[in-house]
Amino acid sequence: MNLRAFFGFPAYMPPYLRSNFTHLLFDIGWWGLYVGTTAAFLSIYAARSGATPYQIGLLTAIPAFISLLVSLPAGRVLRRFPARVSGAVAALIARSLFLGYALLPWLLPSSQQVMGVIVLSMVIAIPATFIGIIFNQFLMESVPSEWRGQVVGARTAVMSIVSFAATMLSGQILTYLPFPLGYQVVFGLGALGGVMTAYHIWNVHPVPAGEGGDAAQPPASSTPTRLALGALERNYLKVIVLLFLFNLSNFMAAPLVPDILVHRLQLSDALISLGSGIANMLVFSISLFMARLSRRAGNRRLTALGGALLALHALTLAAAQNAPAYILAALVGGVAAGLLGTAQYNYHLDNLPAENRSTWLSWNMLLGNAAILLGALGGPALAQLSGTPAALVVLGGLRLAFGLLILRWG
């Protein structure tokens, strides 16, 4: 079976779309190498280097704060350049810096490793903010709306299968190589994956004007159109506020997980990689059916269902006493991530106003970074007051509540 048939793409596809889809799949495949290596193990490395849950929270909170400061100015700058050009340049700059994670053990003493990781994450946050703002517009310009569901689903599937392989490989590397050399090799592979994405982004081009209805939108020229746009903008604001609340609960839980895995359950890197690998395989399997599921249930309902499953994931981790419980949590989390990886992304894009996309995406980026900042600081603070398991129980309840809000009012 060829890739076109495997991912459900139409039998006939214009050459420019075939080229776009190919490069978009290679882009996410290389990104999956980064996700399965550096992204999967950076917080684990920090925890093994002595980082507290608060410091792990800072690992995401401080970059999010920097992104908050530059999101709106970045949106104004990006309006001056084609999305393809600015996306590729920002990707090359930000992802070349990933190599710094691999070099840190040679540049700093062990006592300063955690601070080095935090500072490097701060530097990377500036160009990464530009990518975060521009990529949604870039994707909408290069993929017609009627094929976006299949493309996003295929990208999620490719990323998950590559991440699975990379995570399992990383587990073996970390098992057989001494600390910190194993992590240096893992982070070096992640840097390679990150840099290669810039090449493929550069080779993706906007679809011709009028293709699929997304490449070119007519300007507002009458009072009824302005009123309709006003309604769309109000609806979009409601959507991104709901997603802010939902993601806030997710980012509050994220800094607590390494503490559970490393200090409470005392899991090995190999076992942690196994759980991550299982989750990625589930994401891959579910992604193959996401276009069909989205047509039947809608992206909003699937996002709400993903929220309910994330609530169960948090409760399972809170109650975990051994490795099998961790694997069970990985199974539940993998199903949730498989649904949310496509559904939440498309739910957001479904409601994005056609005009002034860079501006609206800047606001979405601002709220997203606010969720990261508040969550990364709020989660450890809650855990310090109540203990990590109790905090995860509370956050599981919040995940469920915000998922229901999306289902009811989204």
N, C-alpha and C positions, 0 to 999 in steps of 0.2 A: 504494500500500500504506500503510495507516495504521500509527501507531507501535505499537499493540497487537499487530497481526499481525507487524510487523517484529521485535519483540523476543520474540515467542513467548508472550505473555500469553494466558490463557484467554479464550474468546469471551465468557463471562459473568463479570463481575467486580462485586462489590458497590460501591456509590458511594464508601464510605469507603476501600476499597482502591484504587480508581481515583484518588481524590484523593491518598492517600499516595504511590502510585507516581509520579504526575505531579510532586509536589513533590520527591520524592527524586531524580528525573531532572533537574529544574531545579536542585536543590541541587548536584549533581555537575557539571552543565554550567557553572554559574558558577564552581565550584571549578576546573574545567578551564581557565577563563580565567586564574586565578591560576597554575596549574601551568605553562601554556604561556608565561607572561610572567615573573613574579617568580621563581618556583621554578626555571625553566629557566635564568635568566640572572643570578641573584644571585651565585653563585660565580664566574661569568665576569666580572661587574662587579668583584668583589673582586680577581680575578687581574689585570685590566687596571688596577686602582688600586694594584697593587704587592704584593698579598698573596702570601705564600709558601704552599706546601702545608700547613705547620704552622698558619698563620693560617686557612686555609680549613678545616682540621680543627677549629680552635677555634670556627668559625662554627656548627658542629653540636655540638661537644663541650660547650661551656659551657651552652647551653640544655638539653642532655640531662642535665647534672649538676643543674641547677635542677629539672628534671622529676623526677629521682630523689628529690630532697629532699621534693617536695610530692606525689608519687604516692599514697602510702598515706594521708596526712591528707586528700587530695582525695577518695579513695574513701569515707572515713568521712563527709565532708561531703555528698557526692552522694547518699548513701542517704536523706537527709532531704528531697530534692526530686524531683519528677517528671523523668524523663530528658529529656523534650521541653523543659521550661522551662530547666533548667540548661544543656542543650546550646545552645539558642538564645542565651541571655545570654552564655555563655562565647565562642561564636562571634562575636557582635557586638563584644565587647570586644577579643578577640585580633585579629580581622581588620580592625577599624578602625585598628589600629596599623600595618597594612601600608603605610598612606599615608606613614608616616615614612621608608620607604626612598626614596620619590620626593622627599622634602623634604631629605634629608641633604645633597646638594650645595649647597643654599642656606643650610644651617645650620652646616656645618663646612668648614674648609679642606681641600684635597685630601689633605694629609698625614695627616689624621685620619679619612678616609673609611672605611678598613678597620675601625678601632676602633669607629667609629660604627655600622657594620653589625653588628658582634659584640654591642655593648651593646644595640642595639634588638632583636636576636634573643633576648637574655637576657630582656628585659622581656616579649616576646610569649610566651615559653615558659611562663609561669605560667598564664594563661588557656587556652593551647593544651593544657596537660596535662589540664585538666578536660574539654576536648572529646575528647581521645584516650581517656580512660577511659570517658566516658559514651556515646560514639557507638555502640559495639558493642551495648550494652544497648538504646539507643534504636532501633537498626535491628531488633533481635530482637523488641522490643515492637510495632513498627509493621508488620512483614512476617511473615506466617505462614511456617513452616518449609518447606512444600512449594513456595512460590514464591520463596524466598530466593535460590536459584541463578539464576533468571531475572532477578531484580531486581539482584543484585550484578553479573551479567554485563552487563545493560543499562546500569548505572551506569558500569562500566568502559568500555563502548563509547562512551557519550556523552562521558565525560571525555576519552577519547583523541582523538575527532574534533574536539572543541572545542580541546583542547590543540594538535592539529596546526595548526588554523587560526590560533590565537593565536601559536604559535611562528613560523610562516611570516610572519605580519604583523609580529611583533617583529623578525625578521631584516631586513625591509624598513625598518622604522623606524630600526633601529640603523645601517643602511647610509646612509640619506639625512639623518639628523639628526646633528649634531656630538656628541661626547662632552663632558659626561655627559648632555646634554639628552635624547638618545635613550633612555637608560636611565631617566630620570625619567618619560618618557611610558609606557614599558613597565611600570614599577613602579606607576604610577598606574592603569593598566588592571587590574593584578593586585589592587590594593586594592579597586577596584570589584567585581570578581568575588568577592573574599573576603567583603565586607560583604553582598552579595546572598544569600549562602548562609544567613545568619541568618534572613532572612525566610521562606525555604522550610522550614528546620528547624522554625520556630515553627508552621507550618501542617501538620505531620505529626503524627498522633495515634495513640495505642496502639489496636491492634485490640481488639474486644470480647473479654471473658474467654472462654477456651476455643477461640477461633478459631485453627485451625492448630496447636494444641497448645503454642504458645510463650508466649502472653500470660499465662497463669496456670498455675502448676505447684503441685500439692498438696504440703503440707509433709511431711517425714518423720514417720511415725507408728508405725513398727514396726522391730524389729531387722533383718529382711531388707532393708528400705529403707535403713537407715543403713549397712549393709554395702555395698549397691550404690553408694550415694553415695560411700563411702570409696574404692571402686575407681575410680569416675569421677574423683574428685579426684586420685588418684595418677596416673591416665592423663593428666589434663590437665597436671599438673606435668611429666610426661615430655615432652609435646608442646611446652610453652612453653620448656623448656630446649633441646630440639632446634632450635626456631625461633630461640632466642637465639644459639646457635652459628652457625646458617646466616646470620642477619642480621648477626652480628658480622663475618663475612668480607666481606659486602656493604658495610657501613659503613666498613671499613678501605680498601676500594678507592675509595669515592666521592671523598675529598679529593684523590686522585691524578689523577683524570680531567681537571680544568681545567688542571693543569700540563702534561699531555700535549698537550691541544688547543691551548692558547695559546702555550706556550713551545717545546715540541718540534716539533709539526707546524705551528705558526704559522698556524692556520686563521682565516679571517675570521668575523665574527658571522653573515654570511649563510650561510656553509657550515655552521657549527655549527647554525644553525636548520634547515637542510635535513636534516641527520642526525637531529636531534630530531624533525622532522616525519615523516620516514620511519618512525622507531620508533613514533611515536604512531599512524600509519595502520595499522601492523601490529598494534598493541594493539587498535585498533578492529576490524579484520577478525577477529582471533582471538576477541575477546570475544563476537562474535555466535554463536559455536559452543560457548562454554564450558559452557553448561548441558548440552548433549548430550555433550560430552567428559567432563564430570564424572560424568554418569550411567554412562558406559561404563568409564572408567579409574579414577575416584575422585580426590578432591582430594589425597590423600596422594601418589599416584603422579605426578600432574601437578605437584605442588610439587617433587618430586625431579627430574623432567625439566627444570623451569625452572632448578633449581640447576645441572644439567649444562650447559645452554645459557649460563648466566651465567659458568660456568668458561671456555667457549669465547670468550665476549665479552671477558673479561679477557686471555686469551692473544692474541686478535686485536689488541687495543689495544696490548699490550706489544710486538708485532712491527710495529706500524704505522710506515710511513716516509713516507706520503703521504696525500692526501685520499681516494683510492679505498679504501684500507685502513680509514680512519675510517668511510666509508659502509658497508663490509662489517660492521664492528663494530656499527654502528647497526642493521643488519638483524638480526643475531644477537640483540642486546640487545632489540630490539623484540619478537621472537618470545618471548623469555624473559619479558619484562614482561607480554605478553599472557596467558601462562599463569599467571604468579604473581599478577597483579593480582586474579584471581578465586579461583584454586585455593588459594593460601596463606591468604587471608582466610577462605574457607569451611572450610578444613581446621582452622583455629583454632576457629571457631564450632561446628563439628561436635563438638568435644571439650569445649566449655565446660559445666561443671556447671550444672544448672538453678537450684540454690539459691545465694544469696549472690553473685549475678553481679557486683555492683559491687566486692566484695572481690577476687574472682578476676581481674576485669579490671584492678584496681589492680596486682595482682602481675604481670600480663602487661605492663602499661604500665611498671612498674619494670624488668623485665628488658629490655624494648624500649629504654628509655632508657639502660640499662647498656650494651647493644650499641652504641648510637650513641656514647656517651661513650668507651668503650674503643676502638671502631673508629676514631673520628675522631682520637684521639690515637695509636693504635697504627699505623695506616696510614702517616702521614707519618714516624713514627719508623723504621718498617721501610724506607721509601723512602730515608731519610737514610743508613741503613747499607748498603743494597744497590743503590741507584738505583731510579728509578721503574719502568722496564720489568721488572727482576728482581722487584721487589715485587709487581707485577701477576701475574707467573707464579706466585709462591708463593700469592697470594690466589686465583688461579684453581684451583689444586690444592685449597685449603681449601674453596672453594665446591662442588667436585665431591665431596669427602669427606663434607661435611655433608649434601649432597643424598642421598648413598647411605645415610647413617645414618637419615635420615627414611624412605627407602624400606624399609630393613631393620627398624628398630625403632620407627618412628613409628606 
